Amino acid sequence: MSARNRPSSEKLPAKMRRRPDQRNSPLWERAKQRYLMELQERNDFDSALETASWEMILVQTKAQSPSIAQNTSLLASVQRLEPALIQMNNFATVIALALPVADTLNNVVSMLGELSLSLPKFRAYEEALPMHEGFEAALLDVYVEMICFCARIITFFRCNPHQLMLRAAWPSLDNDFKMTIKRLQSLSQVVEQEAEAARMILQAERNTEILSLMQSLKVDETNKSEGLRCFHVPFALNDRFVKRNDAVEHIGKILDPAADASESFKSLAIYGTGGVGKTQIALQYAHQSRRKFDCVLWISADNNIKMTQDFLAVAQRLGLVPNDGNMNDPVGAITKTKRWLADTTCRWLLIFDNADSLEVLKYGWPGGCSGSVLVTTRDFTAGFSLAAHGMQISPFDDDAGASVFLSMIGQEANDERSGQIARRSPENWAKIHKKKAGISDYNHTLGTVWEMALSSLNGDAATLQQLLAFLDPDQIHEQILVSAVEKICKDADEHPLAFIADEMDFIDAKEVLLRAALIERSPETELLSVHRLVQIAVIDLLSTAEREKSFNYVIDILSEAFPSSWTNDTAGYVFEAWETCEKCIHHVYALAARARSFKLQPKGKEKFAELLSRAAWYLYEAEHYAEGKVLLNVVLDSLHDKTTLEYARAVNLYGLLCIDTNQATAAVEHIQQGLWIREELLGHEHPRVAISLSNLGMCYTEIGPPKLDEAMESLEKSLAIRLKSDPGMVGNTYSNMSSLYLRMRQPDQAEAILAKCPSLKDMNDVSFCGRIIHAAQGRVQEALRLGTKALEFRRKHWGNGFKTCAALCNVATLLHQEGNPAIAYKLLEECITIGKSLSEAEGFVALAHFEESSRVYKGLKFVHVHTSGLEHLQEAIRAKKQLFSQEMYKHLQDFGDEDERSYEQLVAWMLLVISELYMKV
C-alpha cells in the first residue's frame, strides 16, 4: 500500500488518532535509535509511521479486502495486539506492509502476538521497579532484538513484493522468527533476574547476601575485540625437528579461518604412534598460523589434572581470572574459557596435545563455538569421537627417511642417493618395516636410535636424565628439584643428588642433556620437559637395581616437595598449600604410573604409600576424586601387609572419596576395614578410632533410613572418645550427628546439636547444615541467608566443584520458594555448566535439568516456556538413563522420569550438609 492510499492520521476522527498517553516506552525509543538509520533507509518507513494507532490498523485491515474484513478471528488477533501497537509503532509498520498479502497477514499477526507477550509486563517493570545499569541494559537488549526482527520483516516484504515471491521466501523468515524467539527467551531470563534483584534492592538489608551472590555470579564482560591477540604456546619449535610441510598444509586446509566458510566450528585430530612427531607438527602449525588467528591456545590433555591447570593458565592469559597465584578454581577457569570461546568474535585456535583419553578430552571440549580445534592423540577413538576430521601421521618410509638423512648431513637428496641408502640399510630395518610394527615395537626401534646418545652420558648428567624419566614429562619446575634436594642433603656430607643443589653443577648437567636434545628448557619459566619416549628409552636401558635407585630418589624428592595438609595439629582443609600441591601433583601421579607399569618396589613402602596418600588427600580436598582413587589403588596394591596403620589411613581416605562420589556402600566397606585395623593396633579409645567411627557414621547417614540407627551408634562412640581424648575434633562429630538428625527428619534436634560446634556458634557461620535445618523448620528466609553465605564460602575455597554444585542446587530451591524463579534458574544453569566440566558430576547435571523443568519454569513467563521446560526434562532423563546404565548406579530405584527422587539419589546427600570446617583421616 502506498503512502497516498493509506488514511492519514490527520484525516481520522480524533478518537482514532494517537492519544497523548500512548507514548512509547523511553527504553524502546532508545533501542529504536540504534537502528533508526537502517529503518529510515526503507522507503516505506516514514509513511508506515503514519499508522500511529491500533484503531487505524483495524480501519486499514477491514478496508484491505472483504475476506479480511469477514475474518473475525484475524480481526480479534489484531485487536489483541492493542497494548503492543500503542507502545511500539514498529509493529504497526510491519502490519501495514503485510496488509496487501492476505495469506501472510495471519502469520505476521501471530508472530507479533508471540513477540509481544512480555511487553506489558516489561513496561510495568520500567514504571514500578528501581532502574539500575544492569536492569536497563537487559530491557534494552530485549527491545533491540524485537526491533531488529521488525526491521528484518520490513526488509523481507520490500524484497518480496508479490505473493508468489512471498510464499517461496516465507520459510526463511519463519526460521528467522524461531531463532529470534530463542534469543528472546534467553534475554528475557536476564530481564526477570534483574527484575527480581530490583525487588530485592527495595529490601536491601534483608537481601544483602543474595544480592552479593548475584553480583559475583555475573559473567564478566570479556574482550571480544578483533584486535585482541594471544599466543599461549608453552613450547618453542625444535630446531632439530624435520618439518612436515605436507601435514601442516593439510591441517591448514581444514582449520584455517578462511578454509571452509560453511563450517564455523572446525576440528581435526592427528593420530599416530608415539614419536612420529604429532606434537611437533601441531607446534609447527601453531607457529606458522599465528598471523591467521587472533588467539592460539595450547592445552596438555594427558589427564584431568594437567588439563585443568593449563586451562587456568589460558584463562589468566586471556584476563578471565586474576593471575594472583590462587589455584583453587581450575574448573572455573575451564567454564570461563569455554564461555569466552563461545562469545568472542576473535579467530581462535585451541590445541589439545596428548589427548589419549576420551573421558579427559570431553570435559575440555568447547561446544557451540566458532573456531578451530586441533587434537594430537595416539588413540584413534579418542580423537574421532569429538573431532570432525582426522589425519594419520606415519613414520617416514625408506625413501623419505633417506632424503631427510641426506639433508641433515648437508648432502643434496636425489633418487639415486636415496636408493643407495635404502639398499644399504641394516637387515633388521627392512624386517621392522615389513612387520608394520605396533606401538611397543616402534618404541623399541626409537629406543635403539637414542641408545647411543643415552649410553654416552655419565656422571651428573646421567643421574639427572634418570630422575627426569620418573617425573611427568612436562612442566618440571627446577626450583622444586633444588629446594627438595637441599633438604635431602642438609645433613648428608656426600649425596649423589648434591649436584642439583649446586647452581653451577646443575647448569652443567642440564647443558649436557640440552646439547644432546634429550631435554628442553624454557628460559622464561625455568621449566624442563622431556619427550615421553625418551623417558621410556631411559628406563628400558636401566638395570633393575638402577631403576629402583632412581625411583627411590624421586620418592625422596617428592616427599620433601609435596606439602602435608594432614598434620596432627590440623583439622580441616589447608587451602594455602594448594598452590605448591598443584606444581607437584602431576609428578606424583606420573611416579605412581611408573611404579605400576614397571612393577617397581620402593625401598621404603611406608614412605611411598604416605606420599601417595598425602597427594590423594590433596586430590580429595580439591575434588579430583577419580585421580585420588587411582593413587590410592596404587597404595593399596603396594602395601602387602593389609594390617598396618598406613593401610588403614589409605582405605579410610578411599571411603571418603566414595562418599562424595555417591558410592556409600563401597565407602562403608573401606572405612569399616580401616576401623578394624585401628581398633586392633591402637585400642578402642584412640582418637584415630574416633575418626573412623565418625566417618562410618557419615556413610550410614548417606545410605539413609536402613542404616540410621547404626549411624547414631557409630557417632555416639566417636563423640565419647573425642570428649575424653580429642576435644579439638568434637565439632566433626557434632556436625555429622546434626546431619544424621536431619536425615531422620528431626530439625530441632539437629539445630541443638549443631549449636555445640565450637566454630559454628549461633549458626552464623558457613555451615550448610544450618541452611538445611532452617529450611526443614520452615524458616526459609534465614535458610536462604545461611545458604548463600555457605555457597560463597564454597565458591571462594573450592571454586566450581562438587560442593559448589550442591550449594547452587539448594540455594536455587530456596529462591524458588521465596518467589524468585529467574535467579533460581541462573543458579541451576551455573550448576549445569560446572557439571559438564567435571568428571563424575553427571548426577548434578541431571538434577539441575530436572529442577529447571519441574520447578523453575512453572514460575516463569518466558516465550516458549513449555518447550524449554520440556527440553530440560528430556536432558534430565537422558542423563539419568546414562547414569543408571553404569554399574555403580544399578542398585538405585528409578521412581519415574518426573519424580524428583529419581534425580536426588544421583548426588551424594552428605555433600549438601557436611561441614567444611572439620575433616580428618
N, C-alpha and C positions, 0 to 999 in steps of 0.2 A: 504494500500500500504506500503510495507516495505521500509526501507531506501535504500536498494541496487537497488530497482526498480524505485526510484524517480530520475529524472535528477538532477545531482549535479550542483550547481551554477557555479562551476569551469569549467564544460564541456559546458556551454551555451555560445552563442555568447556574445560579450561584451555589445551589446545594451540591452540584456535581464538580465544582472546582476544588482544588486542594485547599483545605481549611488551614488556618494559621497553626493549629496544634498538631497538624500532620507533618511535622518536620522530621527529617531523617535523624537517625542516631548520630551523635557527634563522632563516635569512633567509626561508624560506617562511612561518614563523609571523609574522614582521614584516610581510611582504606581506599576509598574510591579515587582520592587524589593521586595515589601511587600509579594508578592505571588510566587516569583521565586522558593523558596524551594518546595512549593506544586506542581508547574508545572513540575519541573525537576524530580520529582519522577515518572512521567509518561514516559514510555519507548519511546513514540512517539514524545516527546517534542523536543529533540535535533535534530532528523532527520527532523522534520517538519520545524524547523527554517531554514533549507537549502532552503526552498521555500521562497526566500527573495524578490521577485518582483512580480508585478501583471502579467508581461509577462510570468513568469514561471507558474503561476496559469492557465493562458489561455492554455499554452502548455499541462499541465497535464490534464486540463479539456477536451480538444479535443482528447487527446490520450487515455482517460479512456475508452470510448466506442463510437461506431458510433452514438447511439441515442443521446448522449450528444453533440457530435460534430455537429449534424444536427439541434440541438435545438437553433435557432438563438436568441430567446428571453432570454433563460437562459444565453447564452454567453454574450448577451448585459447587463444583470443584473450583471454578474461578472465584466464586463468592467466598469460599473458604480461605482463599489467598488474601483476603482483605487486609489482615494485620501486616503481612509482608509487603503488599503493594503500597500501603500507606507509608511505610518506613523506607522501603527500598525501591526507588523508581527504576532501578536497573531491571527488576523483574518485569515491570510494566513494559519496558523496552523489548524484552525477549518475546512477550506475548504479542506485542504489536507486530513484530516481524513474523511470528508464526501464524498470524491470522489468515493470510492468503491460502494456506495449505490446511484444509480441514482435517485431512487424515493425520496430520502431525500434531495438531494443536492439543489433542487429548494427552499424547505422550509428554509434550512440553509442560503442560499444566501439572501432570503427575510428578515430573522431575522437580519443578519448582516447589510443589507442595512438600516433597520429601526434604528438599534443601531447607525449607523454611520452618521445619518442625521446632527447632530450638530457638528461633529468633525472638519470639515474645519473651521467653524465659531469660535470654541473654540481655535483652533490653531492660528487663526488670532488674537484673544484676547491676547494670550501669546506674540505675536510678536509686537502688536501695543499699548497695554494699559499698564500703570504702574502697576506692581505687588505689592500687599501688602499681609499680612499674611492671611486675610480672603479670598481674591481672590484666592490665591494659594490653600488654603485648600478646597475651593468649587470645583475648577477644579480637584484637586486630588481625591476628593470623587467620582466625575463622572467617572474618568478614572478607579478607583479601582472597581467600580460597573461593568463596562464593562469587565474588565479583569477577575473578579470573574465569570461572566457569561461565558466567553470564557473557563475558567478552568472547569466549570461545563459541558459544551458541550464536551470538550475533554474527561472528565471522562465518560460522557454518551456514547460516541462512543466506548471507550475501554471496557466498561462493557456490551455493546450490539453489539458484532462484526458481527452478522448475520442479514439478512434482516427481518426475522420473529420477532426476538427479538426487533429490532428497531421499527417496526410497533406497537408492543404491548406496548412498553415503551414510544412511542412518546408523548402521551397526557400529561405525567408528565413533560416532557421538555417544551412542549408548554405552560403549566400553569406557569412553572418557568419563561418563557420568558415574559408572560403577567405581572407577578409581578415585574420583572426587569424593564419593561417599565414604570410601575407606579412609582417605586423608582427613575428611571432616570428623569422622569418628575419633581418630587419634587426637586431632586438635581439640575437639570438644571435651575429651577426657582431661586435657590440661586446663581448660576453662573451668570445669567442675572442681578440679583440685584447687585452683586458685580461688574459686568462689568459697569453697569450704574453709580455706585458710583465711579468707577475708572475714568470714563469720567468726572464726576463732579470734581474730585480731580485736573484734568488738569485746571479747572477754579474754584479753591477753594474759592477765595474771593467772587465770585458770588453765590456760592452754600453753604455757611457756615451753614445756618440754616438747610437745608435738610440733609447735611452730619451729623450734630449733631443729628438730629432726627433719622436717620438710625442707628447711633451708640447706641442711647438709646433704640431702638426697638429690637436690637439683644437680643435674649434669652440667658441669662447667662448659661454657661455650668454647669450642675448640677452634683452632685456627684453620679455616677452610680455604685460605688464600692459595691461589696457584703459585704464588711466589715462595711459599714455604718449601725449603729443601732440607732433606735429612738423609745422610748416608751412614747408616748404622750397620757396618760390616766389620766384625772384630778381627778379621784376618786379612793380611796383605797377600797379594799374589806371590806364589812361589816361583822364583826365577828359574828354578830347575824343572818346573813342570812344562811338559811339551804341550803346547796349545792345541786344543781340538777344535779348530775353527769350524769344521763341518757341523759338529754337535752344537756349538754356540749359535751358528747361523740357523739351525733348525729350531732351537729354543726361541730365537727372536721371531721367527715366522709365526709362532703360536702366542707368545707372551708380550711382544712389543705393543705399546698402546695403540699404534696405528695398524696392527696386524690384521684384525678382523673386526670391522665396525659392528657386525651383527652380534658379537659376543662382548657383553660388558664385563663379565667375570671370566677370566681366562686362567686355566690351571693345567699344569704339566708335571708329571712325575718322571724323573730319570732314575732308572734302576739298573743294577748290575752287581756283580760280585765285589767283595771288598778289595780296595786297592786299585781299581781300574780308573780312578780319577773323577768320581762323581762330584765330590766336594770342590775339587779344583775347577771343574767345568762350571759349576754354579758360581764360584768366585770370579772366574773369567767373564761370565755373562754379566754378573753384577757390576764389575768394574767397567766393562765396556759399555754398559747401558745406563750409567749413572746420569747421563745427559738426557736420556729419553724419559726417565722417571723423575718425579719430584722427590719421592721418598723410596729408599731401598732399605729394607729391614731384614735382619738375619736372626733366626731363632734356632737354637740347638734343640732338637726334639728327641734326644736319646731316651729320656724318661720325664715324668711329670715334674720332678724337682727342677731339673735343668731348664725345662721349657718355661715354667713359671718365673724362674729367675731371669731368663732372657727377656720375657715379656715385660718384666718390671724395668729392666734396663732400657727397653724400647720406649715404654711409657714415660720414663724420665727424660729421654732424649726429645720426645715429642712435647714435653711440657704438660703431660696429662696428670702426672703425680709429682710431688716435690722430690727433689734429689737431696734428701736430708738424712740419708743413712737408715731410714726406717724400713725394715724388711718385713713388716708384719702383714702386708696385704698384697702378695704377688698375684693372687687370684683376682683381686680388684683391678690390678694392672691389666690382666687379660681382658676383663669385661670392658674397661675403658678404652683399651686399644682397639677392640672389635668395634665398639661404637664409633670411634674415630674413623676407622677404615670404612664403615658404612656411611658416615655422614660427610666425609671430606670430599672436596672437589679435586684434590691433588691426584696426580697419576702415581700410583704406588706399586711396588713390587715387594712381596713378602716371601722369604725363602725359609723353608723348614729343612734343616740339614739332619741327616742320620735319622730319619723318621721311619724306623723299622717296626714300630708298634702302632697298629691302627687305633688301639684304645687310647694311647697318648695323643696321637695326631688329631683325633676328632674333637678333643676339648679345646684345642687351639685354633681349629679351622674357622675362618671367617665365613659368615653367611649373609646373603642379601647385600652383597657389595659390588662395586665396580672397580676392579683392579686385577692384578696378576699374582698368581701364586706358583712358586717353583718348589718341588719336593725332591730331595735326594733320599734314596732308600735302597736297601738290599732285598726288601720284601715286595714282590710284585703286587701281592694282595693289598698291603698297606697303602701303597701308592695309588692303585687304581680304584680303590673303594671310594675315594673322595675326588681325585683329580679326573678331569675330563679327557686328558690326553696322556700318552706315555711314550717313552723313548728308552730303548735299551742301550746301555753303554758297554761295549765289549772290549776285551784286551786287543792290542794290535795283532794283526795277523803277521806272517813271516815277512812279507814284502814291506808292509808299513813299519814294522819293527826295525827292519834293516835300514830303511830310509832314515828313520829317527836316529839310529845309531850313527850313521854316516854324518848326519848334520851335527850331532853332538861333538864329534871329533874333528869337525871343520872340513869334511870332505863333501864334494858335490855328489848328491844322490842321483843315480840313474838305474835303468833296468838291469844293466849288466852287473854293476857292482852289488846291487841289492840281491840279485840272484846268486852271486858267488857267496855272499854272507849267509844266505839262507841255506845253501847247499853245504857249507862248512859248519853249520850249527851242530852242537853235540847231538848224539843219537837220541838221548832222552828228551831233548826239546821236541823232536818230531813225535815221540811217543806220548808226551804230555798233551801236545796239541791234538793228536789223534783221539785221545781219551775224552776230549771235551771236558776237562777237569771241573769238578764241582768246587764248592766254596772251600772245603777243607784242603783239597789237593792244590787249589790255586793259592791258598795262603802259604802252603808249604813251598811252592815254587818261588813265591816272593821272598820267603824266608831264606832260601838259598842265595837270592840276589843280595840281601842285606848281610848275610853271614860274614862276608869279607870285611865290611865296614865295622860290624859289631865285634868281630874277633880281634880287630886291631886296637880296640880300646883297652886301656888298663888304668890302674890307679883310681884316682878320684872320679874321673870321667866315667869309667865303667861302673863304679858304685852308684853314681848319680843316675845313670841310664837305667840301672836295675831297679832303683827306687821308683823312678817315674813309671815303670812298667806296671806297677801295682796301684797307681792312682788313676783317677779319672783323666782321660787324655786332654781335656780342655780346661782352661782357667785354673791352672796350678799357681797359686799365689806364692811367690818367692818368700815373702815376709813370714808366711805361716811356717814354711820349712825352717827358716832361720830362727824364728822365735822358739819353735819346739825343740830344735837341736841344741840351742843354747841352754835350755832347761835340762835336757838329757845329759849334756856334757858338763854341767855345772860342777858336779862332784867327781868327775872322772878325769884322770890325768891323760889317758890315751883312749880315744874312741874313734872307730872307723868313720863316723859321721862328722867328726870335728871340723872337717874342711868346709862344711856348709855354714858354720858359724863364723868362719874367717872370710872376710869380704873378698880379698884377693884370690884366695884358693877357690872360692865358689865361682868367681868370674872365670878363672882359668878352666875349671871343669866344664862350665856351660859353653865356653868358647870352642872347646874340642868337639862337643856334640853339635853345635851350630854349624861349624865348618863341614862336618860330615853329613849335614842335612838330616840328622836324626831327631832333632827337636826344632821348634820355632819359638821365638820370643817377641813379645810386644814391648818395645821400649817405653811406650806411654803408660801402660798399665802394669808393667813388670809381671806379666803373666806368661807362663810357659805352656806349651802344648806339644803333643807328640801324636803321631799317627797311630791309629788303633792296631794296624797290622805290624807296625814296628814294635809295639808293646808285646804282641803275641810272639813275634820272632825272638825278642829278647828272652821271654820266659821259656820258650822252647829250647833255646841254646843253653839254659842254665841246668846244672845238675840238680837232683832233688835236694841236696844239702844247701846249695846256693839259693835255690828258690825259697826254702824255708827261712834262710838267714835274712834275705831281703824282705820277705813277707813279715817277719817279726820286727825288723827295723821300722817298717811302715806302721805296724801296730803301735810301736813306741811313739813315733812322731804324732800320729793322730790322737793317741791317748793324751798327749800333752796339749795338743792344739784344740781338741774339741771341748767346749765348756761343759761343766757338770751343772745341771739345773735341778738336781735332786739331792743336794747335800743334806746332811742330817738336820741342819738348822733352818731349812727352808720348807715351807708348806705352801703349795700353790704353784702358779706359773711364773717363770722367771723370764719376762719378756726382754729384758735388757741384754740377755745373752744371745738372742736370736740372730743378730747380725753376724756374729762370728760363726754361729752354727751354720748359717747359710753358705759361708765360704768353705766349710769343711764337709758338709753332709754328703755331697756327691762323691767325694773321695772315700768316705766310709762305705758308701753304697757300692762303689767300684771294688773296694777291697773285699767286701763280702762276696761279690760276684766272682772274684779271682779265687777265693777260698773254695767256693763250691765247684767252679769249673775245673780247677787243677787239684782238687782234693787235698788242699794244704792243711797241715796240722800246726797250730800255733804252739810256740814253746810254753806259753802261759795261757791255758784255756780260759781260766777265770778272767784274766786281763782282757783277752779278746772278746769274751762274752760281755764283760762290763762295758767295753767301748761300744759294741753294737747295741746293747740295751740302753745306754746313755743316749745314743743317736736316735734310737726308736722312741725314747721318751720325748725328745725334741719333736720328732715327727708326729707323735700323739698330740703334743701341745699345739703344733702348727696345723693340725688336722690333715696331714698327709698319711691317711690311715693305711692305704694299700701298701705304700712303701715301708711303713713301720712294720707291717706284718711280714714283709719279705725279710727284713733284717732279723726279726725275732725268730723266724723259721730257721735261719742260719744258726742263731744262738742255740735253739733247742736241739738242732742236729749235732752241733759241735760239742755240746756237754753230754758226754756219755753217761756220767753219773747223774741220774734224774732225781737225786735226793738232796742236792745242795741248795744253799740259800740263793745262790745266783740263778739256779734254775727256777726256784720259787718266784723270784722277782720277775724273771722273764715271762713266766706263764701268767702271773698276776697282771702284768702290763698288757699282754696279749688279750686278756679278758676285758680290760678297759677299752681297747681298740674295738673289740667285738660289740661292746655295749653301744658305742657311738655309731657303729655301722649297722645297728638293728639286728644283731645276732646274739640275742640274750641267752639262748640255750647253750651255744658254744662258749659264751662268756662264763656261765656257771661252771662248766667242766674245767676250764683253765684256772679260774680263781679258786675253786674248791681244791684242786690239786696243789696249788701254792699254799693254801691254808693248812692242809695236812702236813706238808713238809715243814712249815714254820712251827706248827704245834709240836711236831716230833723233835725238832732240833732246839727250839727256844723255850718250849713250855707254853702253857695255855694263857699266861698272863703277860706275855711280851707285847710291847707296842706294835711290832710288825704283825703280830697275830690280829691285833685290833684293826690294822689297815686292811687285811684280807677279809675280816668279818664285815667291815663297813662296805667294802666293795662287793662282797657277796650279797649284802642286803640290797644294794643298788640293782644287782642282777635280778633278784627275785621281784623287786618292785617293778622293773621293766617288763617282766613276764606278765605280771598282773594278778588278778584275783586267785588263780590256783595256788600261788606261792606267797601271798601277802603275809600269812602267819609266820612262815619261815623267814621272810624278810624282817619282821619285827623281832623275832628271836635272835637273828644274827646282829642286828643293830643294837639291841639291848646288851648283848655280850660285849660288843665293841665299846659302847659307852661306859660300861662298868670298868673295863680295862683302862680306858683313857682318863676317866675321872681320877683313877688311882695313880697312874704312872706316866701319862702323856697329856696333861691338860691343854697344851697348846693346840692339839688336834681335835678337841671335843666339838669344835664348830663343824667339822666334816661330818661327824655322826649326827649331830643335831639337824644339819641341813638335809641329810639323807632320810632321817626319820620324818622330817616335815614333808618331804616328797612322798614318803610312804602314806602318811595320813591323808594327803591329797588324793593319792591313788585309791584310798579307802573311802573317799568322799566325806572326809571329816575336816573341813577347812578351819574350824575354830581351834581344834587341837593342833593342826599344822601351824597356825599362827602362834599359838602359845609356845610350841617347841622352837620355832624359828627365832622367836624373840630372845632365846637363850644363847644364840650365836654371838660371841663377843664382837665380831666385826659387822653385825647386822642389827644393831640396836634400833628399836622402833621401826624396823624395816624401811629405813630411809636410804638404804644403800642400794646396790645394784643387783640384789637377789631377784632372779626371775621367778623363784619360788614364791616370793611375796606377791608378785603380779598374779600368779595363778590363784593364790589364796584369796586375794581381794575379788577376783573375778568370780570365784566359786561362792563367795559371800554376797554377790550382787553389788559390790562397791566398784562399779565399772570405771568411774572417773579416777578413783585412786589407783585402780589396777592399770589404767592407761598411763598414768603419770609414772608409776614404777616401771612398767613395761618399756616405756620409751627410754627411760634412763638406762635400763639394762641393755636395750638394743644399742644405744650409743656407746655403752661400755664395750659391748662385744665388737662393734664395728671398729672401735679405736684399737683394740688389742688383737683381735683375730682378723680384722678386715672382712673380706667377703668369703666366709666359710660356712661350715655346717651349723655352728651355733648361731651365726647371724641369720641364716635361712630360717631356723626355728623361731628366732625372735621376730623376724619380719612377718611370718605367718600368724603368730599370736597377736601382735600389735594390730595387724590388719583385721583380725576378728573383733577386737575391741573397738576399733574405729567404726566398723560396720554397725556394731551395737549402739554406738553413740550417734549414728546417723551421718557418717562421713564416708560413704562408699567410694567416692572418687579417690580420696587419699589412700583408702584401703587397697584399691586397685593398683595404685602406684607402687605400694609396698610389695604386693604379690607379683607384679611384673618384675620388680627388682629381684625377688626370690627366684623367679624362673630364669632370669638372665644369669644369676650367680650359679644356680644349679647345673646349668648347661655347660659351665666351665669347670665343674668339679667332678672328679672321679667318685663313683658310688653315691652321688647325690640325686639320682633319678627319682627317689621317693619324694623329695621336696618339690621337684618339678611337677609330678603327678598331683600332689596335694594342692599346690598353688593354683594349678589349672582348674582343679575341681572347685576350690573356694571361689575363684573368679566366676565360674559358670553358675554355681548354686546359690551364692550369697550376694556377691558384689553387684552382678548385673541386674539383679532384681531391684536394687536401689538406684540404678542409673537410668537416665532417659536419653541415651545417645541414639543417633541414627543407626538403624540396623542392629540394635542391641540384641534382639533374639538370635540373629545369625551369628554374631560374635560370641554370644554365650554358648551356643551350640558348638562352635569351633573349639572353644576352650574345653568343653566336656569331652569332645572327641579326642583332643590331645591328652586329657587326663586318662581316658580309657585306654588309649594306645600305650601310654607309659606304664599304666598298671598291668596290662596284659604282658608287656615285655618283662616286667619285674617278676610276675607270677610264673613265668616260664623258667626262671632261674632256680637252681636247686635250693638256695638259702631261703627262698620265699615260698616254697611249695607247701610248707606246713600251715600257711596262713589261710584263713577262710575268706572267700570272695562273697561279700554281702550284697553285691549288685553294683551295676555301673553308676547308679545315682544315690548310693548310700555312703555317707561320709566315713563310716567305719572302715570301708574298704581301703580308703586312702590314708586315714590317720595311722593305720598299723604299718604303713610303708616307711615311717620315720621313727627314730628312737624317741620314746616318750621322755626319757630322762634328760635328753638334750634341752627340753623345754624348761626344766625346773632346776637342773643341777647348779650348785653354787660354784662360781669360778674362783672363789677365794680359798677353797680348801681342797687340794688334790695331792695325793701322795701314793707311791707304790712301795 
